[in-house]
Amino acid sequence: MQKNKTPKRKDFVEVFGIPYATLNDWAKSGEDNWRFKLLDFLSNLTFDEIEIIKNRSKKIEE
């Protein structure tokens, strides 16, 4: 995994431990499904951004 690139479905298996078959189901579930929207959102982030969200390792300052 390269930190500055956006992830592919196979990368989510490694990062989140979600089975690949489950991710495929999410991707095919349609735009009105929250799982599809979550996968779409995460797919647009970089690995660094995903790690920050996953670990809650950065505070947002106003």
Backbone as ProteinMPNN parsed JSONL, in Angstrom:
{"seq_chain_A": "MQKNKTPKRKDFVEVFGIPYATLNDWAKSGEDNWRFKLLDFLSNLTFDEIEIIKNRSKKIEE", "coords_chain_A": {"N_chain_A": [[0.834, -1.187, 0.0], [0.571, 2.157, -0.867], [0.975, 5.191, 0.712], [0.096, 7.709, -0.293], [-1.741, 7.223, -2.259], [-5.055, 6.416, -3.45], [-7.17, 3.889, -2.057], [-7.857, 0.511, -3.185], [-10.375, -2.053, -3.531], [-9.245, -4.481, -2.596], [-7.316, -3.504, -0.886], [-8.824, -2.585, 1.245], [-9.531, -4.916, 2.494], [-7.19, -5.618, 3.804], [-6.73, -3.325, 5.437], [-9.102, -2.948, 7.013], [-10.001, -5.495, 7.568], [-12.209, -6.618, 6.384], [-13.99, -9.062, 4.647], [-13.276, -9.84, 1.199], [-15.363, -10.666, -0.468], [-17.573, -9.582, 0.832], [-17.084, -6.835, 0.523], [-17.397, -6.652, -2.246], [-20.13, -7.207, -2.432], [-21.103, -4.932, -1.135], [-20.293, -2.964, -2.956], [-21.911, -3.525, -5.097], [-24.41, -3.007, -4.163], [-25.879, -0.714, -4.67], [-26.59, 2.814, -5.08], [-28.301, 3.854, -3.15], [-27.851, 2.554, -0.81], [-26.363, 2.527, 2.411], [-23.941, 1.253, 2.859], [-22.724, 1.121, 0.371], [-22.366, 3.854, -0.041], [-20.572, 4.427, 2.044], [-18.32, 2.898, 1.269], [-17.762, 4.181, -1.143], [-17.118, 6.755, -0.183], [-14.817, 6.181, 1.408], [-13.146, 5.237, -0.59], [-12.362, 7.493, -1.892], [-10.523, 8.699, -0.311], [-7.115, 9.132, 0.854], [-4.614, 6.75, 1.933], [-3.362, 7.749, 4.212], [-5.284, 9.559, 5.199], [-7.344, 7.763, 5.773], [-6.159, 6.238, 7.813], [-5.923, 8.204, 9.804], [-8.631, 8.719, 10.354], [-9.447, 6.145, 11.119], [-7.838, 5.618, 13.375], [-8.324, 7.812, 14.884], [-6.414, 9.805, 15.271], [-5.802, 12.466, 15.045], [-6.554, 15.764, 15.942], [-9.164, 18.0, 15.179], [-8.776, 21.336, 14.62], [-10.162, 24.511, 15.146]], "CA_chain_A": [[0.0, 0.0, 0.0], [1.271, 3.427, -0.885], [0.211, 6.106, 1.559], [-0.476, 8.869, -0.977], [-2.69, 6.782, -3.277], [-6.362, 5.996, -2.946], [-7.206, 2.426, -1.95], [-8.715, -0.35, -3.991], [-11.134, -2.958, -2.651], [-8.346, -5.443, -1.951], [-6.628, -2.801, 0.202], [-9.737, -2.508, 2.39], [-9.447, -6.206, 3.183], [-6.026, -5.525, 4.687], [-6.848, -2.223, 6.395], [-10.238, -3.093, 7.914], [-10.307, -6.892, 7.846], [-13.518, -6.961, 5.819], [-13.799, -10.035, 3.56], [-13.388, -9.297, -0.146], [-16.711, -10.95, -0.98], [-18.466, -8.603, 1.457], [-16.859, -5.555, -0.153], [-18.034, -6.735, -3.563], [-21.574, -7.06, -2.209], [-21.345, -3.519, -0.837], [-20.104, -2.192, -4.183], [-23.022, -3.825, -6.0], [-25.679, -2.815, -3.455], [-26.615, 0.428, -5.204], [-26.28, 4.114, -4.491], [-29.188, 4.199, -2.04], [-27.432, 1.766, 0.346], [-25.343, 3.234, 3.188], [-22.657, 0.561, 2.723], [-22.179, 1.594, -0.898], [-21.922, 5.233, 0.178], [-19.378, 4.368, 2.884], [-17.234, 2.411, 0.426], [-17.461, 5.258, -2.078], [-16.438, 7.791, 0.587], [-13.476, 5.716, 1.768], [-12.366, 5.072, -1.814], [-11.881, 8.8, -2.325], [-9.522, 9.165, 0.64], [-5.799, 8.504, 0.779], [-4.359, 5.849, 3.054], [-3.07, 8.576, 5.389], [-6.561, 10.055, 5.716], [-8.065, 6.623, 6.347], [-5.514, 5.909, 9.088], [-6.298, 9.245, 10.765], [-10.021, 8.454, 10.737], [-9.51, 4.848, 11.798], [-7.166, 5.691, 14.675], [-8.692, 9.071, 15.543], [-5.108, 10.246, 15.735], [-5.582, 13.886, 14.814], [-7.661, 16.603, 16.396], [-9.538, 19.091, 14.287], [-8.711, 22.619, 15.313], [-10.91, 25.556, 14.438]], "C_chain_A": [[0.877, 1.248, 0.0], [0.393, 4.462, -0.214], [-0.484, 7.232, 0.795], [-1.471, 8.487, -2.072], [-4.015, 6.408, -2.639], [-6.445, 4.473, -2.992], [-8.124, 1.762, -2.969], [-9.415, -1.304, -3.031], [-10.235, -3.94, -1.913], [-7.582, -4.8, -0.794], [-7.513, -2.701, 1.439], [-9.749, -3.81, 3.186], [-8.324, -6.152, 4.21], [-6.218, -4.483, 5.783], [-7.932, -2.485, 7.44], [-10.583, -4.539, 8.269], [-11.689, -7.315, 7.377], [-13.285, -7.946, 4.673], [-14.063, -9.414, 2.185], [-14.782, -9.519, -0.73], [-17.73, -9.96, -0.417], [-18.321, -7.244, 0.788], [-17.481, -5.544, -1.542], [-19.543, -6.594, -3.453], [-21.93, -5.604, -1.942], [-21.282, -2.688, -2.112], [-21.262, -2.387, -5.162], [-24.382, -3.491, -5.401], [-26.484, -1.607, -3.928], [-26.395, 1.691, -4.408], [-27.17, 4.498, -3.32], [-28.831, 3.447, -0.757], [-26.298, 2.472, 1.077], [-23.974, 2.567, 3.063], [-21.957, 0.979, 1.432], [-21.612, 3.004, -0.733], [-20.657, 5.284, 1.028], [-18.167, 3.924, 2.071], [-16.804, 3.478, -0.572], [-16.691, 6.382, -1.384], [-14.998, 7.387, 0.894], [-12.575, 5.576, 0.545], [-11.79, 6.385, -2.323], [-10.842, 9.399, -1.388], [-8.176, 8.51, 0.362], [-5.634, 7.579, 1.974], [-4.057, 6.624, 4.334], [-4.36, 9.084, 6.024], [-7.374, 8.935, 6.362], [-7.475, 6.246, 7.7], [-5.859, 6.93, 10.166], [-7.721, 9.008, 11.26], [-10.114, 7.182, 11.572], [-8.942, 4.93, 13.215], [-7.566, 6.908, 15.495], [-7.444, 9.743, 16.11], [-4.834, 11.732, 15.526], [-6.797, 14.657, 15.287], [-7.905, 17.707, 15.386], [-9.538, 20.37, 15.099], [-9.419, 23.664, 14.476], [-10.118, 26.828, 14.373]], "O_chain_A": [[1.815, 1.36, 0.789], [-0.789, 4.593, -0.532], [-1.56, 7.668, 1.204], [-1.993, 9.371, -2.751], [-4.088, 6.12, -1.445], [-5.856, 3.843, -3.87], [-9.032, 2.379, -3.525], [-9.08, -1.353, -1.848], [-10.444, -4.202, -0.729], [-7.238, -5.48, 0.174], [-7.009, -2.73, 2.562], [-9.951, -3.804, 4.401], [-8.491, -6.589, 5.348], [-5.896, -4.742, 6.943], [-7.705, -2.266, 8.629], [-11.377, -4.778, 9.179], [-12.271, -8.259, 7.911], [-12.452, -7.681, 3.806], [-14.952, -8.577, 2.027], [-15.316, -8.645, -1.414], [-18.65, -9.549, -1.124], [-19.317, -6.575, 0.515], [-18.033, -4.529, -1.966], [-20.169, -5.937, -4.284], [-22.929, -5.098, -2.453], [-22.117, -1.81, -2.327], [-21.553, -1.5, -5.965], [-25.406, -3.672, -6.061], [-27.667, -1.499, -3.606], [-26.059, 1.653, -3.224], [-26.814, 5.399, -2.56], [-29.45, 3.68, 0.282], [-25.368, 2.967, 0.441], [-22.95, 3.245, 3.152], [-20.741, 1.168, 1.411], [-20.523, 3.309, -1.219], [-19.766, 6.092, 0.766], [-17.097, 4.523, 2.181], [-15.611, 3.656, -0.817], [-15.721, 6.902, -1.935], [-14.069, 8.162, 0.667], [-11.364, 5.778, 0.643], [-10.834, 6.387, -3.099], [-10.334, 10.491, -1.643], [-8.105, 7.465, -0.285], [-6.425, 7.623, 2.917], [-4.452, 6.203, 5.421], [-4.513, 9.043, 7.245], [-8.02, 9.147, 7.389], [-8.219, 5.962, 8.638], [-6.067, 6.56, 11.321], [-7.983, 9.09, 12.461], [-10.781, 7.154, 12.607], [-9.515, 4.366, 14.147], [-7.192, 7.027, 16.662], [-7.419, 10.186, 17.258], [-3.731, 12.2, 15.809], [-7.935, 14.248, 15.055], [-6.971, 18.271, 14.816], [-10.207, 20.476, 16.127], [-9.29, 23.695, 13.253], [-10.587, 27.82, 13.814]]}, "name": "protein", "num_of_chains": 1, "seq": "MQKNKTPKRKDFVEVFGIPYATLNDWAKSGEDNWRFKLLDFLSNLTFDEIEIIKNRSKKIEE"}
